[in-house]
């Protein structure tokens, strides 16, 4: 099913003349007043050439109307799918304006509803094309559809404005926002022996070494509380220790793998769970430990690499969304 | 210069173009604006040009506002008002010039262009000639080019390409404008009020005559009317177009009898006897703002003007009831041999004998002495001959720049300066006649006209303005006497230029050189005649577009024979079909050349038996073709073709790469078979 924000907006990426609307610009309205003034002067003073000038100016305006609409009509439009982004950043859509005729198009303005910055005027050479990027703030995970776009132009004389609306058929997958300062990966028992010896985390035979201390976050295991630091801060703030694989521990050498479970994070709000899982996926990918994801009915078997990462992030992005928003 | 212009950054080049347009708009106004204002409008444009080229800052509003106020004060000082047509045009010109200094964004460019359009029209208050129209067209083109240049986005093509686009727009606009010009109905008369200022600008005969009045008219070559004869043209010395009859004299100025208070006796029957063959002609008289229509001496019948009846005064002046505000046509028949008021009662002679007491005593004494008294008195005809003889033999000069005359103008003229124009001769002659007791009057009008042999017509210009006199002789009635012809016979036989002494003044010499007046002979005269014809056609086709004429033209169209109409329709239909086919052909050819090549390739492969499935993309198609039967060379070519096509179609190549790719695709196409 094809998605449209505004039902009447056609997604067919070809601008027929009937889809180009036209109206006088402000300068055009002023020009109409000027024509009236010229005509009245010609009538009152019986100026034959005054009539000639008036009608010539009017005819130029009519020609301008035609040329203004022709400047847009017949353009082919296409949207290039953008790269997935994380929520909270900007999604980039690249729109292609393709000119299949032998006359160049000039000064076409493009405005997108909700776009962060309006791009300037575009020119498209004969048989050429121009790509325009528009950035959209990605606020929510899931599919982000390209915004409805308004193409407009008042070239060549500026007396008329021609415009048309276009719903680019492109969308960007927005991953959940990774939780900032997420707790360390939930290592399954057996992989991390050093956890039980918090006082000597950097012992040479361990697989993890202490990376530092940070503020306690809900969900941090109690065993990791950094009591020394807590005591130094008069017990008002809690700190937990951070571990990372030891330099001597070969990546991926650990037996077994990590399974990120959605169900274990039941203490958090639904979106916060996804955020944390996202952060963990990124962390696990960095760590080089094969990881899998169990998300409701969906289970991704542990693996490593960009495709595994993208599959996990995609599953997290589309988790629990209505069917029509998850369809590929 | 060209290199310098093309080296200018785009914004600067745009502004220079706009300034050029503004200068072209203002240039013709320099002929009518006070000289200081012409300078005051040229200076800001020049200033702005310097600012633009040098890249300086524009002057602030604190500088411009006092300049604008100063300009308004200057206009007030020059015209005595800031309201009305001419001061308004002056203010607009000033505004346009100052606006060029206060121009920042695209909006200001529109303001400047729109102001320019209005000033262009204002120029037509003064002249609507062919040259003026050509200049207007050139100016509009530069204006539109400037407006167009400002509308481009980041990319602005070269001037030639911009002009090409403008040309395509004009190819559409010009026929449209022509149709509107001919077919859009025009309201009759001014929309409100009477444009008294419009009439004011026109020169012409007035109801009074003082020395110098006609001489100033004679400097204008503005056409007054044209007459097209259906009978042979009368000889030049019979072409007296009667205008105003002046009977009242106050010692300096001749005025129309009855102009002050008394109504002209228009209802009394005019005693007139006509003989000889009549001349028939049709007069086309453009709007003059006056009530006078002209006919040759003496009119027998004049066709009534629709909606504007006329009256004929007892002195045979023809006056319409309302001022003529649109071009009128009327048919006249005139007869050159006539007897006008052969019997005039003594009471009706009296007004034509009156002289102001105490003025011009020397002339009056001289006239009385010449006529004599009692039994020795000369007969009126002999007295007239004697005066004319005096004009002929005394050292009188005919000149457009007569010396100034004192309080007793006729005395000064006859005995001191002896140099003058027709009004001096006619006026003083009538004074002498009245002093001798012969009823006499001054008639002003036009004499002669430029003959146009090709259509048997005469065009009369302001420079043909003339004054002559009429005396009343018992039994013969009013007889026309032209004392000017006694001094300058060529004036009536040929025309003004022939009568004026060669190079009498720098002005006349310049006029002769510029061919402003009817040159005597040779190529210049022929060229002038051609020009005159063109101007006449111009004025009848372009300027003279009254509602009546428009209707007449449409009626003529209706009365065309059916076969002609059908033929015209067929030609039109054929033309539009050709244009449509051409457009369609261009559109089909205008598709992406890359796609056209691909289509050609697909057709070629289809002939080999490997037609592309509709759903197949170039890669899938390539895979299938690779498995097909072909020579290794063809295989390689096919694979290469599809690879290049896919790269160009879905990649991001610049136009140069694309055209190179198209060339290699065309080459590969020949090897794929």
Interface residues (C-beta under 8 A of the other chain):
Chain A: X27 X30 X31 X34 X37 X38 X40 X41 X42 X43 X44 X45 X46 X47 X48 X49 X50 X51 X52 X53 X54 X55 X56 X57 X58 X59 X60 X62 X63 X64 X66 X67 X100 X101 X102 X104 X106 X107 X108 X120 X121 X122 X123 X125 X127 X128 X131 X154 X155 X156 X157 X158
Chain B: X106 X107 X110 X114 X117 X118 X120 X121 X122 X124 X125 X128 X132 X133 X136 X140 X144 X147 X148 X150 X151 X152 X153 X154 X155 X157 X165 X168 X169 X170 X172 X173 X174 X176 X177 X180 X181 X184 X186 X187 X190 X191 X192 X193 X195 X198 X287 X325 X326 X542 X543 X544 X545 X590 X591 X592 X593 X652 X655 X658
